[in-house]
Amino acid sequence: MTTGATVWLTGLPSAGKTTIAYELAGRLREEGHLVEVLDGDEIREFISAGLGFSREDRHTNVQRIGFLADLLARNGVKALVPVIAPYADSRDAVRKRHEASGTAYLEVHVATPVEVCSERDVKGLYAKQAAGELTGLTGVDDPYEAPQSPDLRIESQNQTVQESAASVYALLSERGLV
């Protein structure tokens, strides 16, 4: 059985979280690890349908994802979680859940500046916000509480996706999880 772990990639919309997670997932699968990517958009559609974007709903969404990630990790799966999780207290609660179950949890801050994210604008959210069609965009008109002491901080604008994924892999290796 492989060692499970949760790798939570937090950061602004369009920071590169999901792209890095899928790049890392490919490498881990090639090595024979069990891996699941818990994509925030998919979770919202299938597990957290009906939740909005209030602070309370965001917290509930993060706790549901954290529960699922912990469940997978306790069963030998590398759970890669590219989810914004804008509030420090929500992320701390997920970390504590993992600590209580004895499951490895790594927090990776994909620290891409909002200016770079708005240029990437993968889902068109920044354009909609600028046009007045969207409010509550994390990091623009809704808060994002950046991690103070993540296990790893990636500045994705300064390296390739492959280099970013390799740095997360190196962290997993350093912690004895690959």
KOLFINU-167228 format. One line per 8 residues: number of its first residue (from 1); their letters; for each residue y, x, z of N, C-alpha, C. Coordinates in steps of 0.001 Angstrom, whole numbers, plus 500000, padded with zeros to 6 digits. Example, Ala and Ser with C-alpha at 12.3 -4.5 7.8 and 13.67 -1.06 7.14 Angstrom:
1 = AS = 494310:513190:507800:495500:512300:507800:496700:513200:507800 | 497750:512850:507080:498940:513670:507140:500030:512900:507870 .
end
This chain:
1 = MTTGATVW = 498810:500850:500000:500000:500000:500000:501238:500884:500000 | 502214:500517:499222:503447:501291:499182:504359:500875:500325 | 505269:501761:500677:506242:501480:501727:507337:500602:501168 | 507574:499503:501842:508634:498608:501409:509980:499046:501975 | 511031:498545:501380:512391:498823:501832:513333:497879:501115 | 514454:497613:501754:515527:496874:501102:516651:497839:500797 | 517112:497798:499555:518291:498555:499142:519328:497527:498735 | 520363:497382:499562:521420:496402:499297:522569:497122:498624 .
9 = LTGLPSAG = 522848:496741:497380:523976:497313:496649:525136:496334:496736 | 526154:496698:497484:527323:495854:497673:528509:496442:496925 | 529392:495591:496472:530579:496033:495750:531207:494845:495048 | 532322:495097:494419:533073:494049:493738:532328:493517:492510 | 532722:492340:492016:532163:491860:490750:532427:492885:489640 | 531437:493140:488818:531499:494096:487700:531558:495549:488143 | 531170:495825:489385:531158:497204:489883:530005:498013:489289 | 528936:497324:488860:527768:498012:488316:526523:497870:489172 .
17 = KTTIAYEL = 526577:497019:490180:525468:496848:491119:524152:496480:490430 | 524191:495450:489628:522977:494944:488985:522447:495936:487960 | 523332:496552:487216:522924:497536:486205:522214:498710:486870 | 522758:499186:487975:522132:500287:488713:520786:499835:489266 | 520727:498636:489826:519481:498135:490406:518366:498067:489361 | 518665:497555:488184:517620:497457:487154:517207:498833:486634 | 518144:499762:486555:517804:501133:486150:516855:501755:487180 | 517178:501599:488447:516335:502135:489516:514977:501438:489533 .
25 = AGRLREEG = 514962:500124:489344:513710:499370:489339:512749:499902:488286 | 513281:500218:487110:512433:500754:486045:511757:502050:486452 | 512520:502943:487055:511950:504223:487486:510898:504016:488570 | 511207:503160:489541:510255:502921:490629:508966:502289:490109 | 509083:501350:489178:507882:500713:488608:507033:501718:487853 | 507697:502620:487117:506959:503655:486386:506117:504508:487326 | 506590:504667:488560:505877:505465:489559:504843:504639:490333 | 504724:503355:489998:503717:502516:490626:504170:501745:491849 .
33 = HLVEVLDG = 505469:501727:492135:505977:500967:493271:506093:499490:492917 | 505888:498660:493917:506169:497237:493774:507668:497064:493965 | 508310:496393:493017:509768:496278:493042:510176:494872:492627 | 511165:494346:493330:511816:493103:492915:513318:493301:492998 | 514017:492820:491984:515479:492799:492001:515892:491380:492344 | 516583:491242:493468:517067:489924:493901:518504:489774:493416 | 518634:489364:492180:519939:489232:491534:520710:488072:492149 | 521945:488326:492528:522760:487315:493190:522937:486041:492391 .
41 = DEIREFIS = 523119:486163:491087:523304:484972:490250:522036:484126:490202 | 520888:484792:490102:519620:484062:490076:519350:483394:491420 | 519641:484089:492506:519437:483513:493838:520310:482269:494003 | 521564:482358:493575:522466:481200:493686:521926:480012:492899 | 521314:480274:491754:520794:479187:490928:519539:478551:491531 | 518648:479383:492073:517341:478866:492471:517139:478693:493973 | 517792:479484:494799:517553:479436:496244:518762:478868:496981 | 519940:479170:496491:521155:478749:497186:521977:477753:496385 .
49 = AGLGFSRE = 521315:477013:495513:522023:475985:494735:522716:475029:495699 | 523919:474658:495369:524666:473739:496215:525639:474435:497142 | 525458:475741:497343:526422:476471:498158:527640:476810:497317 | 528788:476776:497948:530023:477166:497268:530379:478604:497596 | 531677:478878:497625:532133:480243:497850:533049:480351:499061 | 532929:479380:499972:533662:479496:501238:533048:480645:502026 | 533760:481101:503055:533214:482175:503892:531855:481761:504479 | 531768:480544:504968:530527:480051:505574:529384:480013:504551 .
57 = DRHTNVQR = 529676:479502:503352:528635:479432:502318:528221:480826:501848 | 529179:481723:501738:528834:483097:501349:527935:483730:502413 | 528267:483496:503687:527448:484036:504779:526025:483466:504703 | 525909:482171:504516:524592:481533:504406:523802:482118:503243 | 524454:482302:502108:523793:482880:500936:523267:484283:501246 | 524100:485102:501861:523698:486473:502190:522531:486461:503184 | 522541:485565:504157:521455:485510:505127:520147:485068:504461 | 520215:484144:503535:519008:483725:502810:518437:484888:502010 .
65 = IGFLADLL = 519311:485596:501322:518863:486739:500527:518304:487819:501450 | 518970:488041:502581:518499:489035:503542:517126:488701:504088 | 516892:487425:504368:515577:486982:504829:514512:487271:503774 | 514803:486901:502548:513855:487109:501452:513588:488600:501232 | 514653:489413:501257:514497:490861:501072:513630:491455:502177 | 513882:491050:503419:513100:491545:504547:511629:491141:504397 | 511389:489911:504003:510027:489420:503799:509301:490270:502749 | 509961:490522:501640:509355:491349:500586:509114:492771:501080 .
73 = ARNGVKAL = 510136:493364:501713:510038:494753:502162:508936:494930:503205 | 508768:493953:504102:507698:494028:505108:506321:494014:504459 | 506263:493562:503216:504998:493474:502502:504870:494509:501391 | 505569:495626:501564:505384:496769:500677:506195:496773:499403 | 507129:495857:499274:507942:495765:498053:509289:496466:498272 | 509750:497163:497257:511124:497675:497268:511991:496520:496773 | 512786:495958:497677:513680:494852:497323:515049:495438:497024 | 515446:495379:495775:516754:495871:495345:517676:494667:495253 .
81 = VPVIAPYA = 518777:494712:495991:519619:493535:496161:521051:493827:495703 | 521348:493585:494420:522709:493789:493923:523558:492534:494147 | 524047:492393:495372:524772:491194:495775:526069:491612:496457 | 527177:490993:496072:528492:491366:496595:528506:491430:498113 | 528087:490367:498789:528093:490296:500255:529433:490808:500791 | 530505:490037:500603:531849:490563:500866:532212:490793:502327 | 531460:490215:503255:531858:490290:504666:530956:491224:505460 | 531574:492119:506213:530842:493113:506996:529888:492460:507992 .
89 = DSRDAVRK = 530314:491368:508644:529447:490744:509637:528186:490162:509006 | 528287:489674:507790:527094:489162:507093:526123:490298:506785 | 526658:491406:506284:525799:492556:505987:525191:493127:507263 | 525969:493169:508336:525455:493678:509615:524303:492805:510120 | 524427:491494:509959:523356:490588:510397:522068:490852:509615 | 522199:491134:508326:521020:491443:507508:520399:492758:507969 | 521237:493749:508231:520715:495039:508721:519953:494830:510041 | 520534:494043:510949:519899:493794:512252:518561:493076:512090 .
97 = RHEASGTA = 518479:492143:511125:517215:491456:510864:516148:492480:510464 | 516520:493411:509604:515586:494438:509161:515193:495352:510323 | 516157:495736:511145:515860:496586:512295:514882:495883:513235 | 515107:494589:513461:514237:493822:514365:512806:493758:513854 | 512623:493754:512543:511273:493686:511989:510701:495070:511672 | 511497:496115:511924:511024:497474:511660:510969:497826:510192 | 511814:497171:509408:511813:497361:507959:512988:498237:507538 | 512734:499161:506627:513783:500052:506146:514858:499260:505396 .
105 = YLEVHVAT = 516106:499585:505689:517253:498925:505055:518284:499991:504729 | 518678:500039:503472:519696:500988:503024:520843:500217:502399 | 522052:500550:502818:523239:499916:502245:523916:500907:501309 | 524073:500490:500067:524717:501311:499048:525999:500615:498625 | 527110:501303:498813:528393:500732:498393:528714:501252:497001 | 528700:500348:496035:529108:500693:494675:530625:500505:494661 | 531320:501618:494923:532756:501604:495237:533634:501747:494000 | 533397:500915:493030:534188:500930:491803:535525:500237:492071 .
113 = PVEVCSER = 536645:500895:491732:537948:500273:491977:538124:498963:491210 | 538886:498041:491799:539095:496727:491187:539681:496858:489778 | 540504:497862:489539:541098:498057:488201:540013:498322:487154 | 539020:499115:487535:537903:499413:486622:537032:498169:486443 | 536767:497482:487544:535956:496259:487474:536611:495223:486568 | 537929:495075:486671:538621:494067:485852:538613:494450:484372 | 538544:495740:484073:538407:496167:482671:536996:495876:482161 | 536008:496112:482986:534615:495834:482597:534419:494332:482441 .
121 = DVKGLYAK = 534833:493584:483434:534815:492113:483467:533598:491518:482771 | 532419:491923:483215:531156:491558:482589:530998:490049:482395 | 531429:489263:483374:531245:487809:483315:532531:487052:483003 | 533608:487772:482721:534882:487120:482408:535601:486538:483611 | 535186:486920:484810:535781:486354:486022:537228:486797:486236 | 537489:488060:485981:538846:488577:486186:539818:487927:485198 | 539370:487715:483970:540212:487053:482971:540492:485613:483384 | 539476:484914:483877:539670:483533:484333:540620:483480:485523 .
129 = QAAGELTG = 540493:484442:486434:541378:484472:487600:542811:484736:487160 | 542993:485671:486237:544334:485999:485746:544972:484816:485020 | 544149:483991:484374:544644:482824:483639:544838:481607:484549 | 544523:481765:485829:544680:480657:486765:543547:479650:486726 | 542444:480006:486075:541302:479103:485947:540284:479276:487072 | 540488:480306:487916:539526:480632:488959:540276:481157:490174 | 539905:480667:491333:540443:481219:492579:539280:481653:493455 | 539577:482495:494426:538535:482969:495325:537716:484109:494755 .
137 = LTGVDDPY = 538313:484911:493864:537591:486040:493280:537596:487198:494277 | 536412:487600:494664:536261:488671:495640:536991:489928:495192 | 537806:490436:496099:538549:491662:495829:539890:491441:495174 | 540150:490210:494732:541430:489899:494094:542206:488927:494982 | 541720:487702:495086:542391:486739:495963:541452:486197:497037 | 540360:486900:497263:539444:486623:498359:539017:487995:498893 | 538829:488127:500196:538597:489466:500751:537257:490082:500376 | 537277:491407:500324:536059:492209:500267:536202:493275:501341 .
145 = EAPQSPDL = 535318:493232:502314:535338:494196:503409:534379:495330:503057 | 534939:496414:502565:534122:497554:502145:533377:498138:503340 | 532142:498557:503141:531387:499171:504235:532088:500432:504745 | 532134:500564:506063:532750:501748:506666:531811:502951:506632 | 530519:502705:506815:529540:503795:506877:528273:503433:506113 | 528378:503255:504801:527156:502946:504043:526214:504145:504032 | 524963:503898:503724:524005:504993:503600:524334:505858:502383 | 524977:505232:501394:525368:505943:500179:526571:505226:499575 .
153 = RIESQNQT = 527509:506003:499072:528650:505431:498351:528612:505989:496928 | 528655:505093:495951:528626:505481:494537:529946:505080:493897 | 530551:506009:493214:531744:505702:492421:531286:505649:490966 | 530861:504466:490554:530178:504320:489263:531061:504663:488068 | 532361:504628:488267:533261:504964:487172:533251:506463:486864 | 532658:507265:487769:532652:508717:487596:531299:509281:487196 | 530319:508413:486957:528994:508891:486567:528286:507834:485735 | 527205:508254:485087:526441:507328:484256:525595:506411:485140 .
161 = VQESAASV = 525092:505353:484538:524176:504456:485243:522953:505240:485714 | 522442:506113:484859:521271:506904:485207:521563:507811:486405 | 522734:508413:486437:523101:509269:487574:523252:508441:488853 | 523827:507264:488720:523976:506383:489888:522615:505984:490435 | 521707:505570:489540:520356:505183:489969:519626:506382:490576 | 519834:507554:490008:519190:508766:490528:519682:509087:491939 | 520932:508807:492223:521444:509079:493573:520829:508116:494592 | 520578:506866:494176:519895:505926:495073:518440:506360:495253 .
169 = YALLSERG = 517806:506786:494178:516433:507287:494255:516358:508484:495206 | 517330:509382:495101:517358:510560:495985:517474:510129:497453 | 518251:509100:497731:518363:508584:499095:517014:508040:499572 | 516356:507258:498722:515036:506739:499066:514064:507890:499355 | 514119:508912:498545:513250:510070:498715:513567:510797:500022 | 514837:510998:500293:515288:511668:501512:514805:510917:502763 | 514726:509587:502681:514289:508768:503814:512772:508542:503834 | 512060:509190:502900:510611:509077:502885:510087:507739:502382 .
177 = LV = 510866:507098:501519:510511:505762:501048:509983:505726:499616 | 509909:506892:498967:509276:506996:497639:508354:508200:497625 .
end
